[in-house]
Amino acid sequence: MAKPIAAIHKIMPTESERKQQSLDQLTADLAENDAALKKTMEIVRELHDSGILEAVHSMLKAKVSIATIALGQATRKPVTNMINNLMEAAGMLTELEPEVTKKLLSSVAAGMNEAEEHLQSNKKIGTFDLLKVMHDPDINRAMGFGIHFLKGLGKGLAAK
């Protein structure tokens, strides 16, 4: 019968053996990734030649100063107002139906085209012209939209 194992001997490489293993592994990695390393070196060389590498290096050295300036600018009242307004506008836009928004924007574009044509004609509009166009279905539709829009706007302003 064989003797039972009483002790396990772990082989510990020496410091020089560990360094040699690391160098061997690094050499193998370099050989496997030759094309990628050449491309990386080319990119770094271009960054250095153009001065971008120096600028990035300087920015990294001054990161605390840059962060302080950026934070100071971001916390200014106009910037915080802008951010708050953008968030409110985005919240309002989420409540609107995309089809309605699309229809309204295309109608505004059509209205701008009509207005531009009128400006080019230099034709004056008289009092009787205003009364006559009230019977035009397109103008009546736009006026109804505007009146009801103003009514809803007024209700919204009273609620605030």
C-alpha beads as a LAMMPS data file, in Angstrom:
LAMMPS data file: protein, C-alpha beads

160 atoms
159 bonds

1 atom types
1 bond types

-500.0 500.0 xlo xhi
-500.0 500.0 ylo yhi
-500.0 500.0 zlo zhi

Masses

1 110.0

Atoms # bond

1 1 1 0.000 0.000 0.000
2 1 1 1.253 3.506 -0.865
3 1 1 2.029 6.137 1.700
4 1 1 -0.554 8.884 2.130
5 1 1 0.420 12.364 0.928
6 1 1 1.373 14.350 3.967
7 1 1 2.612 17.588 2.430
8 1 1 1.941 19.472 -0.777
9 1 1 4.908 21.309 -2.213
10 1 1 3.875 24.411 -4.122
11 1 1 6.396 25.520 -6.700
12 1 1 6.952 29.255 -6.331
13 1 1 8.808 30.913 -9.206
14 1 1 11.570 33.294 -8.291
15 1 1 11.353 37.005 -9.037
16 1 1 13.568 36.660 -12.110
17 1 1 11.455 33.720 -13.380
18 1 1 8.270 35.791 -12.966
19 1 1 9.843 38.696 -14.872
20 1 1 10.946 36.349 -17.633
21 1 1 7.440 34.851 -17.867
22 1 1 5.973 38.361 -18.104
23 1 1 8.439 39.299 -20.849
24 1 1 7.687 36.097 -22.731
25 1 1 3.934 36.763 -22.476
26 1 1 4.418 40.377 -23.614
27 1 1 6.522 39.241 -26.574
28 1 1 3.839 36.736 -27.564
29 1 1 1.115 39.394 -27.292
30 1 1 3.158 41.822 -29.408
31 1 1 3.679 39.192 -32.071
32 1 1 -0.046 38.336 -32.158
33 1 1 -1.211 41.958 -32.370
34 1 1 1.397 43.374 -34.713
35 1 1 -1.047 45.144 -37.080
36 1 1 -3.084 46.677 -34.256
37 1 1 0.032 47.943 -32.502
38 1 1 1.357 49.521 -35.692
39 1 1 -1.996 51.253 -36.267
40 1 1 -2.052 52.480 -32.654
41 1 1 1.465 53.862 -32.968
42 1 1 0.483 55.603 -36.222
43 1 1 -2.516 57.223 -34.514
44 1 1 -0.410 58.367 -31.558
45 1 1 2.214 59.781 -33.958
46 1 1 -0.485 61.744 -35.835
47 1 1 -1.907 63.068 -32.572
48 1 1 1.565 64.139 -31.495
49 1 1 2.413 65.791 -34.833
50 1 1 -0.866 67.752 -34.874
51 1 1 -0.438 68.973 -31.283
52 1 1 -3.589 67.282 -30.047
53 1 1 -1.638 64.926 -27.820
54 1 1 0.061 67.879 -26.128
55 1 1 -3.299 69.617 -25.635
56 1 1 -4.869 66.502 -24.122
57 1 1 -1.838 66.047 -21.881
58 1 1 -2.131 69.654 -20.690
59 1 1 -5.846 69.210 -20.071
60 1 1 -5.173 66.111 -17.981
61 1 1 -2.629 68.033 -15.913
62 1 1 -5.135 70.859 -15.370
63 1 1 -8.178 68.621 -14.828
64 1 1 -9.023 70.108 -11.434
65 1 1 -8.926 73.669 -12.768
66 1 1 -10.977 72.732 -15.834
67 1 1 -13.549 70.896 -13.721
68 1 1 -13.832 73.913 -11.394
69 1 1 -14.381 76.277 -14.327
70 1 1 -16.898 73.949 -16.010
71 1 1 -18.828 73.486 -12.775
72 1 1 -18.810 77.228 -12.150
73 1 1 -20.190 77.879 -15.646
74 1 1 -22.796 75.117 -15.400
75 1 1 -24.186 76.460 -12.114
76 1 1 -24.682 80.023 -13.363
77 1 1 -28.308 81.199 -13.239
78 1 1 -28.736 81.567 -17.042
79 1 1 -27.468 78.022 -17.596
80 1 1 -29.678 76.505 -14.910
81 1 1 -32.640 78.483 -16.299
82 1 1 -31.909 77.097 -19.769
83 1 1 -31.691 73.531 -18.452
84 1 1 -34.937 73.932 -16.494
85 1 1 -36.701 75.424 -19.531
86 1 1 -35.479 72.584 -21.760
87 1 1 -36.726 70.018 -19.269
88 1 1 -40.132 71.732 -19.047
89 1 1 -40.367 71.973 -22.855
90 1 1 -39.446 68.313 -23.205
91 1 1 -42.085 67.394 -20.631
92 1 1 -44.692 69.434 -22.494
93 1 1 -43.751 67.837 -25.813
94 1 1 -44.308 64.373 -24.351
95 1 1 -47.941 65.332 -23.693
96 1 1 -48.606 66.319 -27.324
97 1 1 -49.656 63.823 -29.954
98 1 1 -46.991 63.606 -32.692
99 1 1 -49.619 63.638 -35.458
100 1 1 -51.103 66.898 -34.147
101 1 1 -47.661 68.477 -33.879
102 1 1 -46.804 67.384 -37.418
103 1 1 -50.086 68.762 -38.771
104 1 1 -49.608 72.052 -36.917
105 1 1 -46.029 72.493 -38.145
106 1 1 -46.932 71.719 -41.751
107 1 1 -49.840 74.180 -41.464
108 1 1 -47.481 76.851 -40.145
109 1 1 -45.185 76.224 -43.129
110 1 1 -48.116 76.529 -45.541
111 1 1 -49.207 79.721 -43.785
112 1 1 -45.701 81.153 -44.095
113 1 1 -45.757 80.446 -47.837
114 1 1 -49.118 82.207 -48.230
115 1 1 -47.878 85.162 -46.170
116 1 1 -44.736 85.420 -48.304
117 1 1 -46.831 85.449 -51.476
118 1 1 -48.959 88.263 -50.036
119 1 1 -45.856 90.271 -49.136
120 1 1 -44.602 89.946 -52.701
121 1 1 -47.891 91.236 -54.131
122 1 1 -47.902 94.489 -52.088
123 1 1 -51.722 94.340 -52.144
124 1 1 -53.516 96.334 -49.425
125 1 1 -56.324 94.779 -47.401
126 1 1 -59.337 96.928 -46.639
127 1 1 -62.143 96.635 -44.117
128 1 1 -64.521 95.020 -46.600
129 1 1 -61.783 92.529 -47.558
130 1 1 -61.609 91.470 -43.891
131 1 1 -65.359 90.950 -43.727
132 1 1 -65.329 89.023 -46.999
133 1 1 -62.527 86.624 -45.943
134 1 1 -64.445 85.716 -42.782
135 1 1 -66.582 83.499 -45.038
136 1 1 -63.518 81.725 -46.471
137 1 1 -63.515 78.215 -44.901
138 1 1 -59.706 78.144 -44.541
139 1 1 -59.581 81.483 -42.755
140 1 1 -62.585 80.572 -40.630
141 1 1 -60.883 77.305 -39.629
142 1 1 -57.653 79.128 -38.705
143 1 1 -59.518 81.807 -36.750
144 1 1 -61.509 79.151 -34.873
145 1 1 -58.277 77.347 -34.073
146 1 1 -56.682 80.579 -32.885
147 1 1 -59.667 81.600 -30.763
148 1 1 -59.883 78.201 -29.071
149 1 1 -56.111 78.110 -28.649
150 1 1 -56.276 81.481 -26.891
151 1 1 -59.162 80.256 -24.735
152 1 1 -57.166 77.192 -23.640
153 1 1 -54.109 79.365 -23.053
154 1 1 -56.151 81.693 -20.871
155 1 1 -57.512 78.779 -18.858
156 1 1 -54.009 77.456 -18.383
157 1 1 -52.760 80.858 -17.233
158 1 1 -55.612 81.207 -14.734
159 1 1 -54.804 77.780 -13.249
160 1 1 -51.211 78.739 -12.516

Bonds

1 1 1 2
2 1 2 3
3 1 3 4
4 1 4 5
5 1 5 6
6 1 6 7
7 1 7 8
8 1 8 9
9 1 9 10
10 1 10 11
11 1 11 12
12 1 12 13
13 1 13 14
14 1 14 15
15 1 15 16
16 1 16 17
17 1 17 18
18 1 18 19
19 1 19 20
20 1 20 21
21 1 21 22
22 1 22 23
23 1 23 24
24 1 24 25
25 1 25 26
26 1 26 27
27 1 27 28
28 1 28 29
29 1 29 30
30 1 30 31
31 1 31 32
32 1 32 33
33 1 33 34
34 1 34 35
35 1 35 36
36 1 36 37
37 1 37 38
38 1 38 39
39 1 39 40
40 1 40 41
41 1 41 42
42 1 42 43
43 1 43 44
44 1 44 45
45 1 45 46
46 1 46 47
47 1 47 48
48 1 48 49
49 1 49 50
50 1 50 51
51 1 51 52
52 1 52 53
53 1 53 54
54 1 54 55
55 1 55 56
56 1 56 57
57 1 57 58
58 1 58 59
59 1 59 60
60 1 60 61
61 1 61 62
62 1 62 63
63 1 63 64
64 1 64 65
65 1 65 66
66 1 66 67
67 1 67 68
68 1 68 69
69 1 69 70
70 1 70 71
71 1 71 72
72 1 72 73
73 1 73 74
74 1 74 75
75 1 75 76
76 1 76 77
77 1 77 78
78 1 78 79
79 1 79 80
80 1 80 81
81 1 81 82
82 1 82 83
83 1 83 84
84 1 84 85
85 1 85 86
86 1 86 87
87 1 87 88
88 1 88 89
89 1 89 90
90 1 90 91
91 1 91 92
92 1 92 93
93 1 93 94
94 1 94 95
95 1 95 96
96 1 96 97
97 1 97 98
98 1 98 99
99 1 99 100
100 1 100 101
101 1 101 102
102 1 102 103
103 1 103 104
104 1 104 105
105 1 105 106
106 1 106 107
107 1 107 108
108 1 108 109
109 1 109 110
110 1 110 111
111 1 111 112
112 1 112 113
113 1 113 114
114 1 114 115
115 1 115 116
116 1 116 117
117 1 117 118
118 1 118 119
119 1 119 120
120 1 120 121
121 1 121 122
122 1 122 123
123 1 123 124
124 1 124 125
125 1 125 126
126 1 126 127
127 1 127 128
128 1 128 129
129 1 129 130
130 1 130 131
131 1 131 132
132 1 132 133
133 1 133 134
134 1 134 135
135 1 135 136
136 1 136 137
137 1 137 138
138 1 138 139
139 1 139 140
140 1 140 141
141 1 141 142
142 1 142 143
143 1 143 144
144 1 144 145
145 1 145 146
146 1 146 147
147 1 147 148
148 1 148 149
149 1 149 150
150 1 150 151
151 1 151 152
152 1 152 153
153 1 153 154
154 1 154 155
155 1 155 156
156 1 156 157
157 1 157 158
158 1 158 159
159 1 159 160
